[in-house]
Amino acid sequence: MADRVPSGPEGVPFLGSSLHYADDPLGFMERVADEYGDVARIDVYSQEVYQVTDPDAIRRVLVTNAENYKKPSLGGDEGLGGLLGDGLLTSNGAHWQRQRKVMQPSFFGDKLDDYADIIVRDSETLADSWYDGKHVDIHREMSELTLRIVVESLLGARIDGMERTIREALLEVGERFRPGPQGFVPEEIPTPRNVRYRRSVEILDRILRDIRRQHEVHGEADDLLGKLLGEEESGMLGKEQVRNEMMTMLLAGHDTTALTLTYAWYLLATHPEAKNRFHDELDSVVDGSPTVADLAELDFLEQVVMETMRLYPPAYVIYRQAENEDTLAGFHIPADTVVAAPQWVVHRDGRFFDDPEAFRPERWTTEFRRELPDFAYFPFGGGPRKCIGDGFAMREAKLVLATLGTQFDFELVSDAPLSLVPFVTIHPENPVEMTVRAR
Ligand code: HEM
């Protein structure tokens, strides 16, 4: 049987579905899957995109036929590639492969244990600054904490007092990726948003230069930045390429984990039964500061993190571009097609998750995990381009939750529902204000 051609919303001339998408990107992706099925064609910002929500087809794109699907440069130099250049997240081909090999050892084995000490120490320092009744924006607190952790552990430097500046600059950079009917406005056009974007990138570059100087004075040769600087010394990497990797780590290495933590605190605060179970488990396992050994016994904690990333996957869609034509779930994929695999939609699919909108950490039993189809759940992506920081992030999220959760409880200040905006990752639209309660 000949491959089928996918259908999708008609859209309007020139703009396609851009307006509907910009209005509510997450809802739009869900409606497209509901109405047009597992492979659907959409037209957004003058780009035809095939949305794929069948786990087998996603596996083919990311793993079994990964050779055929490259990272697209969406928006070209105006997109993420303009900020991160040939850093690990955005590069392709031989350069990516080489860099992945150079950086991979910093994310495994003993290295992860070294980071655990930093994670717990930095979380305890934050805890020391809190008191019963304090109001905090938990998203801000988690972002500043994960920034400190990633800079200290991978870049071997401290950013004391700079967290707020870095976070604000990164948020401004993120604004450039806020969905809007206009798509990307070329950087040279001095719209107010572009001016703020360029100023923020300059601030971040200045801070990266400072981190580099700190490392040159008292950094270690075998941390991630030490390795990159070693590569530069031996002529394998240029200065700009080291900068690109540093910017990639700053962005990719903190934002997603901060979001996971923010959504976990939010979900726990809105689900008292789960919160009690989370606290009871911590009380029965952790004695003093949490350790890596404790994590093996904190099953519910892990379930909370997994369920949080199911409902609020920080990376909510993965894009690829087909080099040659292919077939996905019986549909014809022409060469050059951009394919979107949205975690947001698949993770909320009733075919794989009962009562998909409900926060039910206890669903993640060993048996459930065994029976779940591959790529019905893929918060870290998969295949050769799977998140390099997945082990780091899981450990970090669990240790931060355990360290702060043994000492504190959090109450939401307002019961307004969480409003989300998808930039590169899904962010809360407003501060997530909570009252800290000593336990
Ligand atoms: C909960 C936390 C995290 C989530 C949900 C997450 C998610 C992802 C996803 C979905 C991808 C694949 C993107 C694609 O295939 O197009 C990815 C790639 C990547 N992530 Fe993460 N990530 C997290 C934490 C981290 C951390 C802590 C680091 C670094 C310290 C990191 C660094 C990277 C890098 C460098 C890549 C590109 C890897 C490559 O292409 O070789 N991530 N991440």
Residues whose N, C-alpha, C, O or C-beta is under 5 A from the ligand:
A	BS01	HEM	L88 L89 R100 A252 G253 T256 T257 T260 P314 A315 I318 Y319 F378 P379 F380 G381 P384 R385 K386 C387 I388 G389 F392 A393
